Amino acid sequence: AMEGGPSARIREGDCAVLKRDEVFKAVSVLRRRKIIFEKQWFYLDNAIGHIYGTTFEVTSGGNLQPKQEVEETTTETKEAGTDNRNIVDDGKSQKLTHDDIKALKDKGIKGQEIVQQLIENSTTFRDKTEFAQDKYIKKKKKKYEAVITIVKPSTRILSTMYYAREPGKINHLRYDTLAQMLTLGNIHAGNKMIVMETCAGLVLGAVMERMGGYGSIIQMYPGGGPVRAATSCFGFPKPFFDNLHEFPLSKVQSLLSGTFSIETLPADPEENALVEEESNGLSEEKQSSLQETEEEPATEAPMEISPTEEQDTVDISAEDAEFKENKEKENKENVREKQIKQWERRKKLKEAAALLREKNADGLIVASKFHPTPLLLSLLEFVAPSRPFVVYCQYKEPLLECYTKLRERGGVINLKLSETWLRNYQVLPDRSHPKLTMSGGGGYLLSGITVVLEKGKSDSSNSEALEMEEPSSKRCKLQDLPC
């Protein structure tokens, strides 16, 4: 089956999403690993090899078995009451006790049969209305029938999951708002996108999914490094990450002003330790040669400790000396590894800087917890003219300010501030209505299109700005002035 095709199979090491009713949870498919989901515990071993979208039943010992489709027997006419007013919830209507149910479970009786028994032993079931009976069955099924569907992750599923489970992690970005962002940002294969997000990597993943591995993405990140927890849940194939670059926000100003250089990089806490260790490790020339040569520096052997040093320390036993030598070797290898890592990081950073310097990105997506105005004003510099940009914010006030600032600055057209409105409907026979748990707000979007900003124009537009602010009586006089 094709990767991600309609009949893709569940494989070990995959990222999958467990679904039960409207609840989702992302997991890694690993053998003999206990998973707890919706008060059920089980192992995913038996799911491996089945097609995504299969519904499983949890049997004894936490094993999953593909659920056999059982046709509901609804031929017999159900006995139902006309209304529920005479039913009192005194907790005495169910004859089966907790222990009886436990005994049934221990016998290995399936969930369906337990529900049937509960119905038969309920004194009030017959008097309930048909709707109430359905509701009762549904509720008991949820409790006793442990069924789980395993689905392939996608933007829709993961954004729904995050929005329901931990909306704070994604700045309360609702899935329909995310869909709007992808559309307004005109995201498609072959684009060169700039993404700045603090949504655990969900927005980045959505953009990557849309681009399908073609084109390039530069992720701008605050702090020490990019966060991609949600991105890893998508389970993208390796090549998707080949053209994913990252660049620190703290370096944007220096890149714009032309003072950016790799050498002025802030040393990470671990890099500080590295500099101290370097004095006994590699010499300066070797270090500089590491940065110049593009080949893997791992081929050079770490410097051996000269044997003369060991003979001086006769009082230590030979074993200790050996241990010490190994320890020092280990240290040097660690230093070497750290240097290779740092060297690779710098190389990647150089590439990202070069991409940004071209100032020809096809679009910009911003969805972060930071104030959008300073971000946008600096990041728009990297975007080619007549390209879309979209900014998400949980609140509308920052975007209003952003809107006015962009208007003053110029270089953008078609500025729109919008909020998508979402309403879920329950559609059932004779009772369709909006769901009671309707979401409050899904956040706000500011979108627009870049145009060439004429440098000279912004200076001479002062007279226009004056025109805007002056009362009408003075305005006509201004127009007579030669520009």
Secondary structure as GFF3:
##gff-version 3
##sequence-region A 1 483
A	DSSP	beta_strand	15	20	.	.	.	ID=ss1
A	DSSP	beta_strand	23	28	.	.	.	ID=ss2
A	DSSP	beta_strand	35	37	.	.	.	ID=ss3
A	DSSP	beta_strand	40	42	.	.	.	ID=ss4
A	DSSP	three_ten_helix	45	47	.	.	.	ID=ss5
A	DSSP	beta_strand	55	59	.	.	.	ID=ss6
A	DSSP	three_ten_helix	60	62	.	.	.	ID=ss7
A	DSSP	beta_strand	63	66	.	.	.	ID=ss8
A	DSSP	alpha_helix	98	106	.	.	.	ID=ss9
A	DSSP	alpha_helix	111	120	.	.	.	ID=ss10
A	DSSP	three_ten_helix	125	127	.	.	.	ID=ss11
A	DSSP	alpha_helix	130	144	.	.	.	ID=ss12
A	DSSP	beta_strand	147	151	.	.	.	ID=ss13
A	DSSP	alpha_helix	155	165	.	.	.	ID=ss14
A	DSSP	three_ten_helix	167	170	.	.	.	ID=ss15
A	DSSP	alpha_helix	175	184	.	.	.	ID=ss16
A	DSSP	beta_strand	192	197	.	.	.	ID=ss17
A	DSSP	alpha_helix	202	211	.	.	.	ID=ss18
A	DSSP	beta_strand	216	221	.	.	.	ID=ss19
A	DSSP	alpha_helix	229	233	.	.	.	ID=ss20
A	DSSP	three_ten_helix	238	241	.	.	.	ID=ss21
A	DSSP	beta_strand	244	248	.	.	.	ID=ss22
A	DSSP	three_ten_helix	249	251	.	.	.	ID=ss23
A	DSSP	alpha_helix	252	257	.	.	.	ID=ss24
A	DSSP	three_ten_helix	262	264	.	.	.	ID=ss25
A	DSSP	alpha_helix	269	278	.	.	.	ID=ss26
A	DSSP	alpha_helix	284	292	.	.	.	ID=ss27
A	DSSP	three_ten_helix	297	299	.	.	.	ID=ss28
A	DSSP	alpha_helix	307	312	.	.	.	ID=ss29
A	DSSP	alpha_helix	318	357	.	.	.	ID=ss30
A	DSSP	beta_strand	363	367	.	.	.	ID=ss31
A	DSSP	alpha_helix	372	379	.	.	.	ID=ss32
A	DSSP	three_ten_helix	380	382	.	.	.	ID=ss33
A	DSSP	beta_strand	388	393	.	.	.	ID=ss34
A	DSSP	alpha_helix	396	409	.	.	.	ID=ss35
A	DSSP	beta_strand	412	418	.	.	.	ID=ss36
A	DSSP	beta_strand	425	426	.	.	.	ID=ss37
A	DSSP	beta_strand	433	434	.	.	.	ID=ss38
A	DSSP	beta_strand	444	450	.	.	.	ID=ss39
A	DSSP	alpha_helix	455	460	.	.	.	ID=ss40
A	DSSP	alpha_helix	462	469	.	.	.	ID=ss41
A	DSSP	alpha_helix	472	480	.	.	.	ID=ss42
###
